Amino acid sequence: MRFVLRRLGFFVLTLWAALTLNFFLPRLMPGNPALAAIGNSRGSVSPQALKVLEAQFGTSHQNIASQYGSYLGDVATGKFGSSLTTQPGTSVGHIVLNAIPWTLGLVGLTTVLAFVLGTGIGIAGAWRRGGRLDSVMPPIFVIMTVIPYFWIGLILILVFGVKLRWLPYIDSYDITLTPGFNLTFIGNVVEHAILPAFTLLITTIGTWILTMRNTMITTLAEDYVRMARAKGLPGRRIMLDYAARNAILPNLTGFAMSLGFVVGGAILIEEVFNYQGIGFLLLQAVNNHDYPLEQALFLLITAAVLVAILISDIATAVLDPRTRGAS
Amino acid sequence: MAMLRAPGGPQGPGAAGDPQGPQTTAAAPTTAGGLLAAGGGITGSRSLRRMARAVTANRKATVGFVLLLLFCLVAAFPGAIAHDDPNAEIYPRLLGVSAQHLLGTTALRQDMFAQVVYGTRPVLLIAFGVGLGATVIAMLIGVAAAYLGGAWDGVLSLVTDVLLVIPAFPLLIVIASYLHGAGTTVMIAVITLISWSYTARQLRAQALSLRNREFLEAARVRGERSLYIIIVEIIPTMTSLLVASFLTNALYAVLFSSSLQFIGLGDPSVTSWGTMLYWAENNEAFQVAPLWIIVPGLCIVALGAAFALLNYAFDEIGNPALRPVRSMRGKRVKRPR
């Protein structure tokens, strides 16, 4: 219990740090670019919304402490202001909510799939040390992990979209269709998701394979594994119940820690494929100098990653008593 | 199936022998940086010499080293390789590959080969700048936290942990969006500021594990000053961690800066691989000039691979259990020395 409380405390603290960064960054930059952008949007945004924005980004006639106070209050009550340029006047919360399902579907599912597949391959590779899988795998995936996500996307578009014309590569569905729960539309969405999902899969899977393989190799050298061999247990049982079960714990933490990187890469993949999720929206906001939208998205992404880390911490504590004792 | 045991047992649960910090977050996200100063008693010059020997003995390290050297040469003398001006927009649009234009020309009337060649320098500067900068900051903060202890340790570790979990790339995007076109120097500064935390954590753990060792006690009894102890006694035991940190951070700097440039947050007037990709995507290069997309990307991959291969090789050297089985057998035959 104390452990969970400590992790919760850290979670709140980090979220607060992200909020504070959001607050001070525009104020630290020469000329406060955000304030200038808000000034330009007078007329397209309602006066109330403008007030929220001014508290968020800083006006000259209030002292900084009270600005900070009202900013924290606004965020706590879910007031993120209105979009300036992307969809002028629309509330930021509304725009963000529309983008979330797309990202959850694409990035969420693909990430879990990559983790499961990668862990499985890593286990198999470490078990058959020096086998064909194991000798080909590490060098290939060392290279795979250094390829920029967006460039893989570009190459896949070049090959499968432009040259072979097998798959669509722009937008998350054919915009001539009306969204609805029918087979045509769902099929179309799936078809549009194949290339971006595959991009994300092949760029992220290498990390899971390598970390799993390496922890698995260390675990296989443990005495209890030798003991299991000496007892003559079947290989499958040693591999899964003895070695993999223990080796997967650090990998689980690695999973949560690397989510930040996955999210970063997913932003670029959405951009390359014009996929209308959170990342695409973030870059749209950046290009349009739509700072309120940008800040809300950054907070959302940070909060999502933090929640994932919190869950994995608690899961690790539940699964591995040693981590609980250590605190 | 007999295997050598890893000396420090890196990669194990609650890695890096971290006795106090908030546990779980310590496990390495990738193999990069999983390298530990095995045994702790390696002194500076000896481990450097060992590394030099390791580079020549390990095939991955050799490939990585040669690649990196090649890019350094290109970055140092771009004029000797490409004869055209990378910024000149004077050629016919979208020429194919020819002796005159080795990679053809872009839709913006530039010579593509010259752009690729001259684009090497900013990327390498960013990689080395961030690699060095992040390592130095991590060293200062990690060692200070461990050495000062108490409240200092609490505060510094907390800052490190918070920075560690805030997603780096989105944060970079937000910072860069306020800067309007980040040139090479700004890029180095910004990426350095957000990427030192992982190493700082590792170095703190390493320094903590040394705290009660006799050679430090001896230095203290001799009456050495803290600064002397930190620089001469503690830091040399971290050489391999520092090398890993330099390589990892350099790799991430290459990827981060190229990505930022690709989405148009770099300085568009600086010729570099990421900026080339930005212009290529905005000029329908898919249909008209595939090489405009393929070549700069391949360069990023090759440079990244150089850093990653070196890092992976050092990882194998630090943790013998990770070595390929065959070369391990070779090693064991040669070993009685």
Interface residues (C-beta under 8 A of the other chain):
Chain A: R6 R7 F10 L13 T14 A17 A18 L21 N22 L25 P26 M29 P33 A34 R129 G130 S135 P138 P139 V142 I143 T145 V146 I147 P148 Y149 F150 W151 L154 I155 I157 L158 G161 V162 T207 L210 T211 N214 T215 I217 T218 L220 A221 N246 L249 P250 N251 T253 G254 M257 S258 L259 G260 F261 V263 G264 G265 I267 L268 E271 V272 L282 L283 V286 N287 H289 Y291 E294 Q295 L297 F298 I301 T302 V305 L306 I309 S312 D313 T316 A317 D320 R322 T323 A326 S327
Chain B: M1 M3 L4 R5 A6 G9 P10 Q11 G12 P13 G14 A15 P22 Q23 T24 T25 A26 A27 A28 P29 T30 T31 G34 K60 L158 D161 V162 L164 V165 I166 P167 A168 F169 P170 L171 I173 V174 I175 S177 Y178 L179 H180 L251 L255 S258 S259 F262 I263 G264 L265 L277 E281 F286 Q287 P290 I293 I294 G297 I300 V301 G304 A305 F307 A308 L309 Y312 A321 L322 P324 V325 R326
